[in-house]
Amino acid sequence: MAAERMTIPGQERLTEELRQAAARDALGHAVILSGSGDLLAAARFVAAAMECEGPDRPCGQCGPCRKVLRGIHPDVAVVEDPEHRNVAVEVLRRAAADAYILPNEGRRKVYIFPDCSLLEAKAQNVLLKVLEEGPPHAAFLFCAPEGAAVLPTIRSRAAEWRMEGEEAAAGSRALRLCELLCEGKRAALVPFCVQLENSKLSREDLQAMLAGARDLTAAGLAACYGSGGTPLARRMASSLGRRALAGTAEVLERFIRQCNYNVGVGHLTGALAVELMDQVRNKSI
């Protein structure tokens, strides 16, 4: 059985973009994670990617990945100050000084700042020198719902990755589902549905994704009758045809209704993959 692939919950697009950057060793030494969602989970994903020893970073299975996820990796520190409302300047000075010490066992030393709203401008300025001239093994991950919480002088030295809100994430998932239906490959559709389950998607989020996919399917069906439409709608019309699109719309509508009941997301996504592939096999003009 294949090992479960590590993801950022509800952030399929960001997960893949960060994974691709890790494969190119292009995550950099300073990263801002902004937007809505579990920013700390995203930061741990990036930290794991930086420390991972597997071929598909982060693999979530190697020793370094497991240590990062459990919060016990000696080279990954969450910079907090429980004794003060805001993080004290001295706490950041200690982190900056520690960055020059070689890693204990990992590839890099990673410092996670879980809430940049607690970093005053004076405190952030303490980090400028290490960001500009620090050792190549040091990396700094800043979590900020709004990137503007980070000083412009730091932002200019960092790569910003924005998490999608639930509405945008649902639209992204719906779009990807329809693209996979056009491809008609079970080998791609099944892992997508498994990923939905692994990302701890709620029934409400699954319902929003299915509603988006239903609307895209309806646009594809309209394109079959010469109603123009978006490039994706025309592609669906060409790849699937009227019969498969009508059947797919019915399947999606049924699963949307099932999300109203107390049914596990894993059960729904598993059955969804099977029924959608049945519709793809029935495609005709």
N, C-alpha and C positions, 0 to 999 in steps of 0.2 A: 504494500500500500504506500502511495507517495506521501511524503511528509507535508504537513500543512504549511502553506506559504504565508509568510509574515505580511501583514497589511496594517494600514492605518484605518481604524474603523470608520466606515462610511465615506472614505476618501480614495476611491479606486484610481481616479485620474492622478491625483497627487502621489499616491503610492507608486504608480508606474513611472512617473516622471522622476521621482527621487531615486528609484531603483536604477533607471537608465543613467542618471548622473553619477551614481555610485560606481556603476560599471566602467564609466569613463574616468574615474577618479576626479570628478568635477564638482564635488560638493563644496569645496573651498574651505577656508579657515573661519569664516563667519557666516552664519545663516540666521535669517529672521523668519520665523513661522508666524504668520498672521491670519486673520479671519476668524470664523466661528468653528467651534468643534473642540475636540480634546487636543489642545496644543501641546501639552506635556507628552501625550502618547506619540504625537508626531515627532517631537524632539527625541524621544527614546528610539523611535524608528531610525532617525538620522544617525544617532549615536551608535546604534547597533550596526548600521551600514558602514560606519567609519571603523568599527572594531572587528567586523565579521571576518572569519577565515574561510567562509564557503565560497562557491563559485557564483552564487546568485545573491548578492548582498542587498539587504540582510537576509540570511537564510533562516534565522530564527531557531536553528537547531544546534549550531556549533557552541562550544563552551563560552566564548565571548558574548555571543548574542543572548544566550540564556542568562548570563550574569547581568547584562545591561537591563534586560526585561525584569529581572528580580531586584534591581537596584543595588547590586553588590559588586559591580565591576570597580576595581580599585582605581581605574583611570577615567571614570565617568562620574562627575560630581554635579549634584543639583545645588546651585548657589542660593541659599536662603538665609534669613536672619530672623528666627522666631522670637528673638528678644526685643525687636523693634518693629514699629509699624512699617517703615520703609527699610530697605536694605542699607546698612551703614556703610560709609565710605571705607572703613577699615576692613570690612568683610570682602569688598571688591579688591582692595589692595592685596590682601592675602591670596585671593584667587589669581590675580595677575602675577604675583611673585611665584606662586606654585607652578604656573604654566611653563616656567623656564626649566623646571626639573624634568628629567627624562621620564617617560612612562614606566610604570612598574612592570607591566606585562603586555600591554596592548600596543596597537599600531599608533594610537594617538592618545592625547589627553583631551578630554571633552568636558566643557563647562556649560551646564544648562541653566538658563535664567528663566524660571517658570512663569514669572509675571513681571513684565517690564514696567508696568504701571507703578511698581514699588521701587523703581530705580530713578532717583532724582537726577537732574542734569549734572550736578556736581559729581555724583557717584559714577555716572556713566563716563564722564571725562577721564576717570581714573583708568579706564580700559583702553583709551586711545593708543597709548604707546605700545602696549602688547599686541593690539590689533594691527598696528602699522609695522612694527619691527620684531614681533614675537617669533619664537621658534616654529619651524614648519610642522612640528608634531602637535601643536596646540590648536584647538578648535572651540569656537564659542557659538552657542545656540540660544537665540533670544526669542522667547514666546511673547507675542503682543497681539491682542485682538485687532488693534490698529497699528500699522507700521509706524505711524507718526509718533507713537510713544517712545520710539528709539531716536536718539539724536541724529540729525542729518549727517554729522561727521562719522557716525558709526554706520548709518545706512549706506553711505557712499562706499563703504568698504565691505559690505555684506551682500549676499544673494538673498532675495526675499521670495519665499514660497507661500502662496496664499491658499488656505483651506476653503473649500466651498461650503456655503450654507446648505441646509438640508434640501431646499427647493432646487438649487443649482446642481447638487449632487444627484438628486433623483432624476433630473433632466439628463445629466451625463450618463447615468446608468441606463436610462431608457434608450438613449441614442445608441449606446454600445450594444444593447440587446438587439435592436433592429439591424444594426450592421452585421451582427453574427447570424441573424436569420437570413440575410441576403447571401452570406457566404455559404450557408447550408451545411456547416461542418459540425457534427455532433462532438468531435474531439475538442472544439473550441467552446461550444455552448455549455456543455456539462461543467467544465471548470469555472466558467463565469457564474453559473448558478451555485456551485459549491462555494465560490468566493463570497457571494451574497450572504450565505449562511455563516461563513467564518468571520465576516466583518460585523457580526452581532446586529444585523439589520432588524429593526422592529417591524411589526406587522403594518404599522402606519407608514413607515418609510417604504416598505415593499409595495404597499398599495399605491403610493404616490408614483413609484417607478412604473408600475404596471399601467397606471392611468396615462402616464406620458407615452409609454410604448403603444397603448391602444390608440391614442390620438395620432401618433406617427403612422400607425398601420392604416387608420382611416384615411389619412392623406395619401398614402400609397394606393389604396383602393380607388380613391377619387381620380388619381393619375391614370389608372387603368382605363378610365372612361374619357380620357382626353381633357381633364381639368387642369392641366399644367402641374404646378406644384414645385416643391423644393427639389434640389438634386437628389436628396435621400428618397423622397417620395417617388420620383421617377425611377430611381434604382430599384426600389422595392417592387414597383409595378413590373419592371423588366425582369427582375430576378425571380420573383415569386408568382406573379400572376393573380388573377381575380380569385380563383378557388382557394389558394393557399392563404391569401390575405384575408378573405372573409372568414375562413376557419380560424386563423390566428386571432382576429379581432374577437371572435366568440370565446376562444380559450382565455384570452386576457380578461375579458369582461367577467367570465365566471370566476377566475382567480381573484379579481378585484373584490367580488362579493364574498369570497371565502375568507378574505382578510378581516372581515367584520366579526368572524367567529374565533373562538379561542383555540386556534390551530397553530402548531409550531411552525416557525419560518422554515426550518429545515425540511419538514414534510412538504410544505408548499413549493419550495424551490426545486426539490427533487422531482415532484410530479410535474411541475411546470416544464422542466427540461424535456421530459419524455413526451408530453403532449405537443409542445411546440415543434419538436423534431418530426412528429407524425404529420403535422401540417406542412412542413417543408417538403416532406416526401410526396405530398399530394399536389405539389405545385403544377399548375397548367395555365395556359393562356385563355 
